[in-house]
Amino acid sequence: MLNTIYTMAELAAEGRSPEILFWVGCAGSYDARAQRVTLAFSKILQAAGIEFAILGNEEQCTGDPARRAGNEFIFQMLALQNIQTLDGYGVKKIVTACPHCFNTLKTNTRH
């Protein structure tokens, strides 16, 4: 059974900071098949006793589709906004079930 999944904002309001940020991604949020993966991954994290949170409405696209379509400007804007959000919460560790989000977060948002 899935317990409550908190957002970073909810935990920050309580003065808590989770060990892990779970980056859900666009597909994990909107695609019915990918939503099942998101829920399953959340259950695994909870069963392992890992405290995590999601960004919820604060999560934006990583910009991977824009970059692959050749729109580097949109990609850079999204990347900077995501970096600001992550820095605002002091995020140190991110996990995701999306390979595109993983690649983009791993290779393009280091600062």
C-alpha contacts under 8 A as a table, 3 or more apart, distances in Angstrom:
res1	aa1	res2	aa2	distance
1	M	43	K	7.34
2	L	39	L	7.87
2	L	42	S	7.53
2	L	43	K	5.75
2	L	46	Q	7.70
3	N	46	Q	7.61
5	I	42	S	8.00
5	I	52	F	7.91
5	I	53	A	6.40
5	I	54	I	7.45
6	Y	10	E	6.25
6	Y	11	L	6.79
6	Y	52	F	7.63
6	Y	53	A	5.08
6	Y	54	I	6.46
7	T	10	E	5.22
7	T	11	L	6.48
7	T	53	A	4.99
7	T	54	I	4.68
7	T	55	L	5.24
7	T	56	G	5.88
8	M	11	L	5.26
8	M	12	A	5.95
8	M	17	S	7.56
8	M	18	P	7.82
8	M	21	L	7.82
8	M	53	A	5.47
8	M	54	I	5.87
8	M	55	L	5.50
8	M	56	G	7.97
8	M	89	Y	7.24
9	A	12	A	5.01
9	A	13	A	6.09
9	A	55	L	7.37
10	E	13	A	5.22
10	E	14	E	6.69
11	L	14	E	5.12
11	L	15	G	6.33
11	L	16	R	4.97
11	L	17	S	6.26
11	L	18	P	7.56
11	L	53	A	7.85
12	A	15	G	4.84
12	A	16	R	5.25
12	A	17	S	6.25
12	A	89	Y	7.63
13	A	16	R	7.42
17	S	89	Y	7.86
18	P	21	L	7.12
18	P	51	E	5.37
18	P	52	F	5.08
18	P	53	A	6.39
19	E	50	I	7.23
19	E	51	E	5.71
19	E	52	F	5.94
19	E	92	K	7.85
19	E	93	K	6.95
20	I	50	I	7.57
20	I	51	E	6.53
20	I	52	F	4.62
20	I	53	A	6.68
20	I	91	V	7.57
20	I	92	K	7.47
20	I	93	K	5.19
20	I	94	I	5.68
20	I	95	V	6.98
21	L	52	F	5.54
21	L	53	A	5.22
21	L	54	I	5.69
21	L	55	L	7.64
21	L	91	V	6.88
21	L	93	K	6.26
21	L	94	I	4.77
21	L	95	V	6.32
22	F	52	F	6.46
22	F	53	A	5.96
22	F	54	I	5.13
22	F	55	L	7.84
22	F	94	I	5.88
22	F	95	V	5.01
22	F	96	T	5.68
23	W	54	I	6.24
23	W	55	L	7.25
23	W	59	E	7.69
23	W	94	I	6.61
23	W	95	V	6.04
23	W	96	T	4.92
23	W	97	A	7.81
23	W	101	C	7.87
24	V	27	A	7.84
24	V	28	G	5.34
24	V	29	S	6.36
24	V	38	T	6.75
24	V	54	I	7.10
24	V	96	T	6.11
24	V	97	A	7.11
24	V	98	C	7.48
25	G	28	G	5.27
25	G	29	S	6.18
25	G	59	E	7.72
25	G	60	Q	7.85
25	G	61	C	6.67
25	G	62	T	7.80
25	G	96	T	7.59
25	G	98	C	6.61
25	G	101	C	6.54
26	C	29	S	5.16
26	C	30	Y	6.08
26	C	31	D	7.78
26	C	61	C	6.35
27	A	30	Y	5.31
27	A	31	D	4.98
27	A	34	A	5.75
27	A	35	Q	7.37
27	A	98	C	7.71
28	G	31	D	6.13
28	G	32	A	7.96
28	G	34	A	4.71
28	G	35	Q	4.80
28	G	36	R	7.96
28	G	37	V	7.14
28	G	38	T	5.60
28	G	97	A	7.92
28	G	98	C	7.46
29	S	34	A	7.47
29	S	35	Q	6.05
29	S	38	T	7.89
30	Y	34	A	7.65
30	Y	35	Q	6.95
31	D	34	A	5.25
31	D	35	Q	6.01
32	A	35	Q	5.09
32	A	36	R	6.81
33	R	36	R	5.51
33	R	37	V	7.03
34	A	37	V	5.03
34	A	38	T	6.31
35	Q	38	T	4.90
35	Q	39	L	6.22
36	R	39	L	5.17
36	R	40	A	6.11
37	V	40	A	5.03
37	V	41	F	5.99
37	V	97	A	7.42
38	T	41	F	5.19
38	T	42	S	6.17
38	T	97	A	7.00
39	L	42	S	5.05
39	L	43	K	6.24
40	A	43	K	5.08
40	A	44	I	6.33
41	F	44	I	5.05
41	F	45	L	6.33
41	F	97	A	7.28
42	S	45	L	5.15
42	S	46	Q	6.19
43	K	46	Q	5.08
43	K	47	A	5.97
44	I	47	A	5.06
44	I	48	A	6.13
45	L	48	A	5.15
45	L	49	G	6.39
45	L	50	I	5.37
45	L	51	E	7.63
45	L	52	F	7.65
46	Q	49	G	5.02
46	Q	50	I	5.75
46	Q	51	E	7.21
47	A	50	I	7.66
54	I	59	E	7.99
55	L	58	E	5.17
55	L	59	E	5.05
56	G	59	E	5.67
57	N	60	Q	7.81
58	E	85	T	7.71
59	E	82	N	7.54
60	Q	78	L	7.22
60	Q	82	N	6.86
61	C	64	D	7.59
61	C	78	L	6.93
62	T	75	F	7.45
62	T	78	L	6.28
62	T	79	A	6.29
62	T	82	N	7.36
62	T	101	C	6.23
62	T	104	T	6.61
62	T	105	L	7.23
63	G	66	A	5.27
63	G	67	R	6.21
63	G	74	I	6.94
63	G	75	F	4.53
63	G	76	Q	7.68
63	G	78	L	5.76
63	G	79	A	6.76
63	G	104	T	7.91
64	D	67	R	5.14
64	D	68	R	6.13
64	D	75	F	6.87
64	D	100	H	6.81
64	D	101	C	7.26
64	D	104	T	6.36
65	P	68	R	5.15
65	P	69	A	6.15
66	A	69	A	5.06
66	A	70	G	6.35
66	A	71	N	5.13
66	A	72	E	6.92
66	A	74	I	6.35
66	A	75	F	5.76
67	R	70	G	5.01
67	R	71	N	5.12
67	R	72	E	5.25
67	R	74	I	7.57
67	R	75	F	5.53
68	R	71	N	7.42
71	N	74	I	5.71
71	N	75	F	6.49
72	E	75	F	4.95
72	E	76	Q	6.08
73	F	76	Q	5.21
73	F	77	M	6.28
74	I	77	M	5.10
74	I	78	L	6.21
75	F	78	L	5.26
75	F	79	A	6.04
76	Q	79	A	5.01
76	Q	80	L	6.11
77	M	80	L	5.32
77	M	81	Q	6.30
78	L	81	Q	5.14
78	L	82	N	6.09
79	A	82	N	5.11
79	A	83	I	6.11
79	A	108	N	7.74
79	A	109	T	6.43
80	L	83	I	5.07
80	L	84	Q	6.23
81	Q	84	Q	5.18
81	Q	85	T	6.32
82	N	85	T	5.07
82	N	86	L	6.12
83	I	86	L	5.11
83	I	87	D	5.95
83	I	109	T	6.69
84	Q	87	D	5.11
84	Q	88	G	5.96
85	T	88	G	5.04
85	T	89	Y	6.64
86	L	89	Y	5.42
86	L	90	G	6.14
86	L	91	V	5.35
87	D	90	G	4.80
87	D	91	V	6.22
88	G	91	V	7.86
91	V	94	I	7.40
95	V	102	F	7.67
96	T	99	P	7.64
96	T	101	C	7.01
96	T	102	F	6.17
97	A	102	F	7.66
98	C	101	C	5.33
98	C	102	F	6.08
99	P	102	F	4.94
99	P	103	N	6.14
100	H	103	N	5.25
100	H	104	T	6.20
101	C	104	T	5.14
101	C	105	L	5.90
102	F	105	L	5.28
102	F	106	K	5.86
103	N	106	K	5.15
103	N	107	T	5.95
103	N	108	N	7.96
104	T	107	T	5.45
104	T	108	N	5.40
104	T	109	T	7.23
105	L	108	N	5.74
105	L	109	T	5.47
105	L	110	R	7.85
106	K	109	T	6.69
106	K	110	R	7.34
107	T	110	R	6.93
